[in-house]
């Protein structure tokens, strides 16, 4: 009886996912934008203090890393994980922590500190304790393709605040690098095509965290009627902040769709079709 009810509940979901999958790319993009806008409206109605969205984003990121730590310590394997993504994450977190200490110390500083410590632990486990299971041949994304452009972009476009020029460039660098730090992990998944559960949970948590962070900035801009953009500085910098948030959200959007689809279908191992990431 219960099994028949579960199957009946899955039928509408399967019908919707099948219909979406058959749509052309432009229709899928439109549906994605509509879904994102709907989620933003709901968040604006439900969450009164939109700063809580940023805290929630940090908490979800920490939760995702906790899933990784469980995988590394219990299953004793780092297969499917990108060491390069973890190193890029540690780099932008370290730079952001420096900026927090010299520019503004708040709750985000504490959250970033905890996330950096756990990320460094993950790096240590992959590089030393579980090196034998590390897929070095699959983790073949050249990180200088993202680090160098981020450095150049941060020198050219950074905040126009009263802070020292080094601090302003550092702030811009961590914003840009965070937006693309997940690319090596996506390359690993693209090379393997099969994503085991704990890695899938981690990447999905990153997608949710990115969306919450993006929602925080978008809703703050709407609430202040654009005054937040002026507070961030002048020139291209405010636009680049929002653009970076949107980019890192859409980078993971496709994966999150297939994650939810796989979860609804009761599949523990996520199999990605060609061209997803």
C-alpha positions in Angstrom: 0.0 0.0 0.0 2.7 2.4 1.0 4.9 1.4 -1.9 2.0 2.0 -4.3 1.5 5.5 -2.9 5.2 6.3 -3.2 5.1 5.2 -6.9 2.0 7.3 -7.5 3.7 10.4 -5.9 6.8 9.8 -8.2 4.8 9.7 -11.4 4.0 13.5 -11.5 7.6 14.3 -10.7 8.9 11.9 -13.4 6.5 13.4 -15.9 7.7 16.9 -15.1 11.4 16.0 -15.2 10.8 14.2 -18.5 9.0 17.2 -20.0 11.8 19.6 -18.9 14.5 17.3 -20.2 12.8 17.3 -23.7 12.7 21.1 -23.9 15.2 23.1 -26.0 18.0 24.9 -24.2 16.3 28.3 -24.4 13.1 27.0 -22.8 15.2 25.3 -20.0 17.0 28.6 -19.4 13.7 30.4 -19.2 12.3 27.9 -16.8 15.5 28.2 -14.7 15.2 32.0 -14.5 11.5 31.7 -13.6 12.3 29.2 -10.8 15.0 31.4 -9.4 12.8 34.5 -9.4 10.0 32.5 -7.7 12.5 31.3 -5.0 13.7 34.9 -4.5 10.1 36.1 -4.0 9.5 33.4 -1.5 12.7 34.1 0.4 11.8 37.8 0.5 8.4 37.0 2.0 9.7 34.4 4.5 13.1 35.8 5.6 12.7 39.3 7.1 16.4 39.9 7.9 18.1 39.2 4.7 21.6 39.1 6.4 20.5 35.8 7.7 20.7 34.4 4.2 24.4 35.1 4.1 24.8 33.3 7.4 22.7 30.5 6.1 24.9 30.2 3.0 28.0 29.9 5.2 26.3 27.3 7.4 25.3 25.2 4.3 28.8 25.4 3.0 30.1 24.2 6.4 27.6 21.4 6.3 28.8 20.3 2.9 32.4 20.2 4.1 31.2 18.2 7.1 29.8 15.6 4.6 33.3 15.5 3.0 35.0 14.9 6.3 32.6 12.1 7.1 33.4 10.5 3.7 37.2 10.9 4.2 37.2 9.6 7.8 34.6 6.8 7.6 35.0 5.5 4.0 38.8 6.1 3.9 38.7 7.3 0.3 38.9 10.6 -1.6 37.9 9.2 -5.0 35.8 11.7 -7.0 37.1 14.8 -5.0 39.1 17.6 -6.6 42.1 18.6 -4.5 42.5 21.7 -6.7 39.0 22.9 -5.9 39.7 22.5 -2.2 43.0 24.4 -2.6 41.2 27.2 -4.4 38.6 27.3 -1.7 41.3 27.5 1.0 43.0 30.3 -0.9 39.9 32.6 -1.3 38.9 31.9 2.3 42.4 32.8 3.6 42.3 36.1 1.6 38.8 36.8 2.7 39.8 36.3 6.3 42.6 38.7 5.9 40.2 41.3 4.5 37.8 40.6 7.4 40.5 41.2 10.0 41.8 44.4 8.5 38.5 45.9 7.1 35.5 44.6 9.2 35.4 41.9 11.9 32.0 40.3 12.3 30.2 37.0 12.5 31.2 36.1 8.9 34.9 36.2 10.1 34.2 33.4 12.6 32.3 31.4 10.1 35.0 31.8 7.5 37.6 30.7 10.1 35.8 27.5 10.9 35.3 26.8 7.1 38.9 27.4 6.4 40.1 25.0 9.2 37.8 22.2 7.9 38.9 22.8 4.3 42.6 22.6 5.3 41.8 19.3 7.0 40.2 18.0 3.8 43.3 19.1 1.9 45.5 17.3 4.4 43.5 14.1 4.2 43.6 14.1 0.3 47.2 15.0 0.0 48.7 12.8 2.7 46.4 10.3 4.4 44.3 9.1 1.4 46.7 9.9 -1.5 46.4 6.4 -2.9 42.7 6.9 -3.7 43.1 10.4 -5.2 42.2 10.6 -8.9 45.1 12.7 -10.0 44.5 11.9 -13.7 40.8 13.1 -13.5 41.7 16.2 -11.5 43.3 17.8 -14.5 41.9 21.4 -14.5 44.8 23.9 -14.8 44.1 26.3 -11.9 46.2 29.1 -13.4 43.3 29.4 -15.9 41.2 30.9 -13.1 43.8 32.3 -10.7 45.6 34.5 -13.2 42.5 36.1 -14.7 41.1 36.7 -11.1 44.4 38.5 -10.2 44.3 40.6 -13.3 40.6 41.4 -12.9 41.0 42.3 -9.3 43.8 44.8 -10.2 41.6 46.4 -12.8 38.2 46.3 -11.0 38.1 46.6 -7.2 36.2 48.6 -4.6 36.6 52.4 -4.6 36.4 52.6 -0.8 38.8 54.4 1.6 40.8 51.2 2.4 44.4 50.6 1.3 44.8 49.5 -2.3 46.2 46.1 -1.3 43.2 45.4 0.8 40.8 46.5 -2.0 42.5 44.3 -4.5 42.6 41.4 -2.1 38.8 41.8 -1.5 38.1 41.8 -5.2 40.4 38.7 -5.7 38.5 36.6 -3.2 35.1 37.6 -4.7 36.2 36.6 -8.2 38.0 33.4 -7.1 35.1 32.2 -5.1 32.9 32.4 -8.2 35.0 29.9 -10.1 36.6 27.8 -7.4 34.2 24.9 -8.0 35.3 24.4 -11.7 38.0 21.8 -11.0 35.5 19.7 -9.0 33.1 19.9 -12.0 35.9 18.8 -14.3 36.5 15.7 -12.2 32.8 14.9 -12.3 32.8 15.5 -16.1 35.7 13.1 -16.5 34.2 10.3 -14.3 30.5 10.8 -15.3 29.5 8.9 -12.1 29.3 10.9 -8.8 29.1 8.9 -5.6 26.6 10.1 -2.9 28.8 12.0 -0.5 30.5 14.0 -3.3 27.1 14.7 -4.8 25.8 15.9 -1.4 28.8 18.2 -1.1 28.4 19.8 -4.5 24.7 20.2 -4.0 25.4 21.9 -0.7 27.7 24.3 -2.5 25.0 25.0 -5.1 22.5 25.9 -2.3 25.1 28.0 -0.5 25.8 29.9 -3.7 22.1 30.5 -4.3 21.5 31.8 -0.8 24.5 34.1 -1.0 23.3 35.4 -4.4 19.8 35.9 -3.0 21.2 37.8 -0.1 22.9 40.3 -2.4 20.0 40.6 -4.8 17.4 41.2 -2.0 19.7 43.7 -0.3 19.9 45.7 -3.5 16.1 45.6 -3.9 15.5 46.5 -0.2 17.9 49.5 -0.4 16.6 50.5 -3.8 20.1 50.4 -5.2 21.8 52.3 -2.4 23.8 49.2 -1.5 25.5 49.4 -4.9 26.7 52.9 -4.1 27.9 51.8 -0.7 30.0 49.1 -2.3 31.8 51.8 -4.3 31.6 53.3 -7.8 32.5 52.2 -11.3 32.2 48.6 -12.4 32.9 47.0 -9.0 29.3 46.9 -7.7 28.2 45.3 -11.0 31.0 42.7 -10.8 30.0 41.7 -7.3 26.5 40.9 -8.4 27.8 39.3 -11.6 30.2 37.1 -9.6 27.3 35.9 -7.3 25.1 35.1 -10.3 27.9 33.3 -12.2 28.7 31.0 -9.3 25.0 30.2 -8.9 24.4 29.3 -12.5 27.7 27.3 -12.7 26.1 24.7 -10.3 22.5 25.1 -11.4 22.6 22.3 -14.0 24.2 19.8 -11.6 21.7 20.7 -8.9 18.9 19.9 -11.3 20.2 16.4 -12.0 21.0 15.9 -8.3 17.3 16.5 -7.4 16.1 14.4 -10.3 18.3 11.5 -9.2 17.2 11.9 -5.6 13.6 11.8 -6.5 14.2 8.7 -8.6 15.7 6.9 -5.6 19.1 6.7 -7.2 22.1 6.7 -4.7 24.7 7.1 -7.4 24.4 10.2 -9.7 25.0 9.5 -13.4 25.6 12.6 -15.4 24.8 12.8 -19.1 27.3 14.3 -21.5 27.7 18.0 -21.4 26.2 18.7 -18.0 29.3 20.1 -16.3 
